[in-house]
Structures are given as structure tokens and as C-alpha cells.
């Protein structure tokens, strides 16, 4: 028996799994599925530039590597939170935010 390789997911030079031929990370697809509660078809419709097979391959990769993908999502969330906190104490960021709020 020969195992068929699925060529829709590649690992980039930084070790991040991505959908082949795109910049979309598997973790982005997994986040839409897991955190936003979208089913595979809804995720596919949200990324209409990708094929259904690419979305399902990304989800299959996710299910085979749940711990690693969740760790990537957690790290991304932590990095985002750190940026938000840094901006709270940055006077330039606060000035830009005040200007944006004034435009509303």
C-alpha cells in the first residue's frame, strides 16, 4: 500500500504550515473553524480564492497537529496582547487613536 501525499499544505522556511501557493497559515484556517465556529464550507466560502480541497487539507493537517497549531495560535494571541499593551503606553499611538475617535 502506498500513502498518498497531500500537496495542499507546505511548511515554510520558518517551520509554519501554510496552504500551498498562498500566504494563508493553517492556523488561520483552524482559528476560523475552532474559535469562530465556522464549518469547513463556511471557511471555504470566506476564502474563495482557495479550493475546497485546500481548506479540507488544512483542516486535516490541523487535526493531525492540534497541539502544535493551538500553540501557534496561543503565541499569536500573546504577541497581539503585548502589542496592544505597548500601544496603551505609547503617546504617539494614543494621539493617533484620539484623532481616529474624533473622526467618528
C-alpha positions, 0 to 999 in steps of 0.5 A: 500500500502506498500513502498518498501525499497531500500537496495542499499544505507546505511548511515554510522556511520558518517551520509554519504550515501554510496552504500551498501557493498562498500566504494563508497559515493553517492556523488561520484556517483552524482559528476560523473553524475552532474559535469562530465556529465556522464549518469547513464550507463556511471557511471555504466560502470566506476564502474563495480564492482557495479550493475546497480541497485546500481548506479540507487539507488544512483542516486535516493537517490541523487535526493531525497537529492540534497541539502544535497549531493551538500553540501557534495560535496561543503565541499569536494571541500573546504577541497581539496582547503585548502589542496592544499593551505597548500601544496603551503606553505609547503617546504617539499611538494614543494621539493617533487613536484620539484623532481616529475617535474624533473622526467618528 
